[in-house]
């Protein structure tokens, strides 16, 4: 089977990339999705808060996804469900499998990677204790409660203050469970401020910073957990242990881009984001393979995933039509002094449409700082920030005109303290 464009993943990223590629003149598109329906993780996110940037209104996850599914159907874009991609080669050859077609191979002119991300599990944390029933990742619990109709527990402790954990604290409370507390290892939350207010403070659920779970108790079912304070090196402090009775422990301890296929194709991976290095068109280190959404870096808002994915679809269309410039004129981006990473990583100004949205996360909580962008000693952008934290992604938009005037081989993003 030969196709112009194959998109791996039918979640919000894959759908947006497919729509934009189609609108830019590519008709031969195939989306491969391993689940039974399109929409990805949004199908289990039944809370509202989606679409404020893209549609300027509040939607639930399934509503947001449906708008893109309807558009895919209207444009006549082909998709295969229950299709698992087993292999992606550097030559853009794909081997996939589904119940209807069996094992099949596709030769693609271009590929968009939109596999999303997965949760860190208990195995990644090495929490001591037995292995009773009742330990779930927050996303697994969300699927059980919202889609399968199963209640996962009655007395709940949540480890980690990521957005899914915060949202599940509210969800479990609304379903009649008692959420004892949310325990966070760091001195700050890794979730959005609005979720702390709406999901914890509005329901009087305590949030303990600088604490962690040190042991899980129970044989058949969780009977309780031991929590303890941690020191500056994130190690438990002896003598601060406290036993909390519960029958369920939910883990919301971070998300990891789903990059097995990316590594298999020998695409360069950024060790900070655990996603591929990408350029201004979301193209990876292998020409013709693009990546977008949570497979590149973990986002807070699906609206940003959509914007990034439109760009990947546009880039793939330009590549297939032979309109992409391969000029040697390029520069890299770099985060310094409090900026942990910046995406995209490489910019060829000729390929920029109108402007580039640079997304970044800070390494700690900072107050009263300037976010500045520098080309050598020349400041190209400066913005005052009263408060920045790792849980909220920052973004800077720079126009094509500014980017074409960059003289150095590196664009530096950094924080600068403001003297008060």
C-alpha positions as CSV (number, residue, x, y, z in Angstrom):
1,X,0.0,0.0,0.0
2,X,1.4,3.4,-1.0
3,X,0.0,6.6,0.6
4,X,1.0,10.3,0.5
5,X,0.5,11.0,4.2
6,X,0.1,8.6,7.1
7,X,-0.8,9.9,10.5
8,X,-0.1,7.6,13.5
9,X,-2.7,8.5,16.2
10,X,-6.3,9.6,15.9
11,X,-6.4,11.9,18.9
12,X,-6.7,15.7,18.9
13,X,-3.2,16.0,17.4
14,X,-3.6,13.5,14.6
15,X,-7.1,14.8,13.6
16,X,-5.9,18.5,13.5
17,X,-2.8,17.5,11.4
18,X,-5.0,15.5,8.9
19,X,-7.5,18.4,8.5
20,X,-4.7,21.0,7.9
21,X,-2.9,18.7,5.4
22,X,-6.2,18.1,3.5
23,X,-6.9,21.9,3.4
24,X,-3.4,22.4,2.0
25,X,-4.0,20.1,-1.0
26,X,-3.1,16.6,0.1
27,X,-6.0,14.2,-0.7
28,X,-4.3,10.8,0.0
29,X,-4.3,10.7,3.8
30,X,-4.7,7.8,6.2
31,X,-5.1,8.0,10.0
32,X,-4.2,4.9,12.0
33,X,-5.8,4.8,15.5
34,X,-5.3,1.9,17.9
35,X,-8.5,2.5,19.9
36,X,-12.1,1.7,18.9
37,X,-13.0,5.3,18.2
38,X,-11.3,8.5,17.2
39,X,-10.7,11.3,19.7
40,X,-7.9,9.9,21.8
41,X,-7.7,10.7,25.5
42,X,-10.4,13.4,25.1
43,X,-13.1,10.8,25.0
44,X,-12.6,10.1,28.7
45,X,-12.2,13.8,29.7
46,X,-15.8,14.6,30.3
47,X,-15.1,17.8,32.3
48,X,-15.2,21.2,30.6
49,X,-12.5,23.8,30.0
50,X,-11.4,22.7,26.5
51,X,-11.5,25.0,23.5
52,X,-11.1,28.4,25.2
53,X,-8.3,29.4,22.8
54,X,-9.4,27.6,19.6
55,X,-13.2,28.0,19.7
56,X,-13.4,30.8,22.3
57,X,-15.9,28.7,24.3
58,X,-15.9,26.1,27.0
59,X,-16.3,22.5,25.8
60,X,-16.0,19.1,27.3
61,X,-13.3,16.7,26.0
62,X,-15.7,14.6,23.8
63,X,-17.4,17.8,22.4
64,X,-14.0,19.2,21.5
65,X,-12.9,15.9,19.8
66,X,-16.3,15.6,18.0
67,X,-15.8,18.9,16.2
68,X,-12.6,17.6,14.6
69,X,-14.1,14.1,14.0
70,X,-17.0,15.8,12.2
71,X,-14.5,17.8,10.1
72,X,-12.5,14.7,9.2
73,X,-15.7,12.9,8.1
74,X,-16.8,16.0,6.1
75,X,-13.5,16.2,4.3
76,X,-13.6,12.5,3.5
77,X,-10.3,11.7,5.2
78,X,-9.8,7.9,5.5
79,X,-9.0,6.3,8.9
80,X,-8.5,2.8,10.3
81,X,-9.5,2.0,13.9
82,X,-8.2,-0.7,16.1
83,X,-5.0,-0.4,14.1
84,X,-1.7,-0.9,16.0
85,X,1.5,0.3,14.3
86,X,4.2,-2.2,15.0
87,X,7.1,-0.7,13.1
88,X,8.2,2.6,11.6
89,X,11.4,2.7,9.6
90,X,13.7,5.6,8.6
91,X,12.5,5.0,5.0
92,X,8.9,5.9,6.2
93,X,7.7,2.2,5.8
94,X,5.1,1.3,8.3
95,X,4.0,-2.1,9.5
96,X,0.6,-2.2,11.2
97,X,-2.0,-4.7,12.3
98,X,-5.8,-4.7,12.8
99,X,-8.6,-7.3,13.0
100,X,-10.0,-6.5,9.5
101,X,-6.9,-6.2,7.3
102,X,-4.5,-8.4,9.4
103,X,-0.9,-7.4,9.0
104,X,-0.2,-4.8,6.4
105,X,2.6,-2.6,5.2
106,X,2.4,1.0,4.0
107,X,5.0,3.1,2.1
108,X,4.4,6.7,2.9
109,X,5.7,9.9,1.3
110,X,5.4,11.6,4.7
111,X,4.4,10.6,8.2
112,X,3.0,12.5,11.2
113,X,3.6,11.1,14.6
114,X,0.7,11.9,16.9
115,X,0.8,9.1,19.5
116,X,0.3,11.3,22.5
117,X,1.8,10.4,25.9
118,X,1.4,7.8,28.7
119,X,1.4,8.0,32.5
120,X,4.3,7.1,34.8
121,X,3.2,4.0,36.8
122,X,3.9,2.6,40.2
123,X,6.8,0.7,38.7
124,X,8.6,3.9,37.9
125,X,8.3,5.1,41.5
126,X,9.6,2.1,43.4
127,X,7.2,2.7,46.3
128,X,7.8,-0.1,48.9
129,X,5.0,-2.3,50.1
130,X,2.8,-5.2,48.9
131,X,0.9,-5.3,45.6
132,X,-2.8,-5.1,46.6
133,X,-5.7,-4.1,44.3
134,X,-6.6,-0.5,44.4
135,X,-3.5,1.2,43.0
136,X,-4.3,3.0,39.7
137,X,-2.8,5.7,37.6
138,X,-5.2,8.7,37.6
139,X,-5.9,8.3,33.8
140,X,-6.8,4.6,34.2
141,X,-9.2,5.5,37.1
142,X,-10.6,8.2,34.9
143,X,-11.3,5.7,32.1
144,X,-13.0,3.3,34.5
145,X,-15.2,5.9,36.1
146,X,-16.1,8.0,33.0
147,X,-16.2,5.4,30.2
148,X,-16.6,1.9,31.7
149,X,-18.9,2.9,34.6
150,X,-16.9,1.3,37.4
151,X,-16.2,3.1,40.7
152,X,-12.5,2.5,41.6
153,X,-12.7,3.1,45.4
154,X,-14.4,4.9,48.3
155,X,-11.5,6.3,50.4
156,X,-8.9,7.8,48.1
157,X,-5.4,9.2,48.5
158,X,-3.8,10.9,45.4
159,X,-0.1,11.0,44.9
160,X,1.0,13.9,42.7
161,X,-0.7,17.1,41.7
162,X,-0.7,16.7,37.9
163,X,-3.8,17.9,36.1
164,X,-5.4,14.5,35.8
165,X,-4.9,13.8,39.5
166,X,-6.5,17.1,40.4
167,X,-9.5,16.5,38.1
168,X,-9.9,13.0,39.4
169,X,-10.0,14.4,43.0
170,X,-13.1,16.3,42.0
171,X,-14.6,13.5,40.0
172,X,-14.2,10.9,42.8
173,X,-15.8,13.4,45.2
174,X,-18.7,14.0,42.9
175,X,-19.2,10.2,42.6
176,X,-19.4,9.9,46.4
177,X,-15.9,8.9,47.3
178,X,-14.0,10.5,50.2
179,X,-10.7,12.0,48.8
180,X,-8.5,12.2,51.9
181,X,-5.7,14.3,50.5
182,X,-3.5,15.0,47.5
183,X,0.2,14.5,48.3
184,X,2.9,16.3,46.2
185,X,6.6,15.7,46.4
186,X,7.6,19.1,45.1
187,X,7.1,22.5,46.9
188,X,4.7,23.5,44.1
189,X,1.9,21.9,42.1
190,X,2.6,20.4,38.7
191,X,-1.0,21.2,37.6
192,X,-2.8,24.3,36.4
193,X,-3.7,26.9,39.0
194,X,-7.4,26.9,37.8
195,X,-7.5,23.1,38.6
196,X,-6.2,23.6,42.1
197,X,-8.9,26.1,42.8
198,X,-11.8,24.3,41.1
199,X,-10.9,20.7,42.0
200,X,-9.3,21.0,45.5
201,X,-10.1,24.3,47.2
202,X,-13.8,24.3,46.1
203,X,-14.2,20.8,47.7
204,X,-11.9,21.4,50.7
205,X,-9.5,18.7,49.7
206,X,-6.1,19.2,51.4
207,X,-3.0,19.5,49.2
208,X,0.3,18.6,51.1
209,X,3.4,19.9,49.4
210,X,6.9,18.4,50.2
211,X,5.3,15.0,51.1
212,X,5.3,11.6,49.4
213,X,3.9,8.1,49.9
214,X,6.6,5.9,51.5
215,X,4.7,2.6,51.8
216,X,1.5,0.9,50.6
217,X,-0.3,-1.3,53.1
218,X,-2.7,-4.2,52.4
219,X,-2.7,-7.7,51.1
220,X,-5.8,-8.3,48.9
221,X,-6.8,-4.6,48.8
222,X,-5.1,-1.4,49.8
223,X,-5.8,-0.7,53.5
224,X,-3.8,2.5,53.8
225,X,-0.6,4.3,52.9
226,X,2.2,5.8,54.9
227,X,3.1,9.4,53.9
228,X,6.1,11.4,55.1
229,X,7.6,14.8,54.7
230,X,10.6,15.2,52.4
231,X,13.8,17.3,52.7
232,X,15.4,19.6,50.1
233,X,16.8,16.5,48.3
234,X,13.3,15.0,48.1
235,X,14.2,12.2,50.6
236,X,11.7,11.2,53.3
237,X,12.5,12.7,56.7
238,X,12.5,10.1,59.5
239,X,10.0,10.6,62.2
240,X,7.5,12.5,60.0
241,X,5.6,9.4,58.9
242,X,1.8,9.3,59.1
243,X,-0.5,6.4,58.3
244,X,-3.6,7.3,56.3
245,X,-6.4,4.8,56.0
246,X,-7.7,4.4,52.4
247,X,-8.7,1.7,49.9
248,X,-7.4,3.4,46.8
249,X,-4.2,5.1,45.7
250,X,-4.3,7.2,42.5
251,X,-0.9,8.1,40.9
252,X,-0.6,11.4,39.1
253,X,3.1,11.6,38.9
254,X,3.9,12.8,35.4
255,X,3.4,12.0,31.7
256,X,6.0,10.6,29.2
257,X,5.7,11.1,25.5
258,X,4.9,7.8,23.7
259,X,8.0,7.5,21.6
260,X,8.8,3.8,21.0
261,X,8.1,4.3,17.2
262,X,10.1,7.5,17.2
263,X,13.2,5.7,18.6
264,X,12.7,2.8,16.3
265,X,12.9,5.1,13.3
266,X,16.2,6.5,14.8
267,X,14.8,10.0,15.2
268,X,16.8,12.2,17.5
269,X,15.2,12.5,20.9
270,X,15.5,15.5,23.3
271,X,16.5,14.1,26.7
272,X,14.7,17.0,28.5
273,X,11.3,16.5,26.9
274,X,11.7,12.8,26.0
275,X,10.1,13.8,22.6
276,X,11.7,14.3,19.2
277,X,13.7,17.4,18.3
278,X,11.5,19.4,15.8
279,X,11.9,22.4,13.5
280,X,9.6,25.3,12.6
281,X,7.3,22.9,10.6
282,X,7.3,20.3,13.4
283,X,9.6,18.1,11.2
284,X,11.9,15.7,13.1
285,X,15.5,14.9,12.4
286,X,14.4,12.6,9.5
287,X,13.1,14.5,6.5
288,X,9.4,13.9,5.9
289,X,8.6,12.6,9.4
290,X,6.7,15.2,11.5
291,X,5.6,15.1,15.1
292,X,3.0,17.1,17.1
293,X,1.2,17.3,20.4
294,X,2.1,15.3,23.5
295,X,4.4,13.0,21.6
296,X,6.8,16.0,21.3
297,X,6.4,17.5,24.8
298,X,3.6,17.3,27.3
299,X,1.0,20.2,27.0
300,X,-1.4,21.6,29.6
301,X,-4.1,22.6,27.1
302,X,-5.4,20.7,24.1
303,X,-5.8,24.1,22.3
304,X,-2.0,24.3,22.1
305,X,-1.8,20.7,20.9
306,X,-4.2,21.7,18.1
307,X,-2.3,24.8,17.0
308,X,1.0,22.7,16.9
309,X,-0.7,20.0,14.9
310,X,-2.1,22.3,12.3
311,X,1.5,23.4,11.8
312,X,2.6,19.7,11.4
313,X,-0.1,19.1,8.8
314,X,0.8,22.3,6.9
315,X,4.5,21.2,7.0
316,X,3.8,17.7,5.8
317,X,1.7,19.1,2.9
318,X,4.6,21.5,1.9
319,X,7.0,18.6,2.1
320,X,4.9,16.3,-0.1
321,X,4.4,19.1,-2.7
322,X,8.1,19.8,-2.7
323,X,7.6,23.4,-1.5
324,X,9.7,23.1,1.7
325,X,13.0,25.1,1.6
326,X,16.1,23.2,2.6
327,X,18.2,26.3,3.0
328,X,21.3,26.2,5.1
329,X,20.2,29.4,6.8
330,X,19.1,28.1,10.2
331,X,19.5,28.6,14.0
332,X,18.8,26.6,17.1
333,X,16.8,27.5,20.2
334,X,18.1,27.2,23.7
335,X,16.7,27.6,27.2
336,X,18.9,29.1,29.9
337,X,18.6,30.6,33.5
338,X,15.3,29.0,34.5
339,X,14.0,27.9,31.1
340,X,14.0,24.1,31.0
341,X,13.4,23.6,27.3
342,X,12.1,25.4,24.2
343,X,10.1,23.9,21.3
344,X,10.7,24.0,18.3
345,X,14.4,23.4,18.5
346,X,15.6,24.5,15.0
347,X,14.3,27.3,12.9
348,X,14.7,27.8,9.1
349,X,13.2,31.3,8.7
350,X,12.3,30.7,5.0
351,X,9.8,28.0,6.0
352,X,8.0,30.1,8.5
353,X,4.4,31.0,7.5
354,X,3.7,34.2,9.5
355,X,5.2,33.6,12.9
356,X,6.4,30.9,15.2
357,X,4.9,30.1,18.6
358,X,7.7,29.0,20.9
359,X,6.5,26.8,23.9
360,X,8.6,26.4,27.0
361,X,8.5,25.4,30.7
362,X,10.4,26.9,33.6
363,X,12.5,24.8,36.0
364,X,11.1,26.2,39.2
365,X,8.6,28.7,40.6
366,X,9.7,32.3,40.0
367,X,8.2,35.7,40.9
368,X,8.7,39.1,39.2
369,X,10.9,38.1,36.3
370,X,11.3,39.1,32.7
371,X,11.1,36.4,30.0
372,X,13.6,37.6,27.4
373,X,14.7,36.3,24.0
374,X,18.2,37.1,22.8
375,X,20.1,36.9,19.6
376,X,23.7,37.2,20.9
377,X,23.5,40.4,23.0
378,X,20.5,41.8,21.1
379,X,17.2,41.5,23.0
380,X,14.4,40.6,20.5
381,X,11.6,40.1,23.0
382,X,10.9,41.0,26.7
383,X,7.8,40.3,28.8
384,X,7.2,40.9,32.5
385,X,5.9,37.9,34.4
386,X,4.6,38.2,37.9
387,X,4.5,34.5,38.5
388,X,5.8,31.5,36.5
389,X,5.7,27.8,37.5
390,X,6.6,24.4,35.9
391,X,3.0,23.4,35.9
392,X,2.0,26.1,33.4
393,X,3.5,26.3,29.9
394,X,4.7,29.6,28.7
395,X,4.7,30.7,25.1
396,X,6.3,33.4,23.0
397,X,5.2,34.4,19.5
398,X,7.9,35.8,17.2
399,X,7.1,37.1,13.7
400,X,8.8,35.9,10.5
401,X,10.3,39.4,10.1
402,X,12.1,39.1,13.5
403,X,13.2,35.6,12.8
404,X,14.7,36.5,9.4
405,X,16.9,39.1,11.1
406,X,18.5,36.7,13.5
407,X,22.2,36.8,12.9
408,X,23.6,34.3,15.4
409,X,23.3,30.5,15.3
410,X,21.4,30.3,18.5
411,X,18.2,32.0,19.9
412,X,18.4,32.1,23.7
413,X,15.3,32.1,26.0
414,X,15.9,33.0,29.6
415,X,14.5,34.5,32.8
416,X,15.9,37.7,34.3
417,X,15.1,38.9,37.8
418,X,13.4,42.3,38.0
419,X,14.8,44.6,40.6
420,X,11.9,45.9,42.8
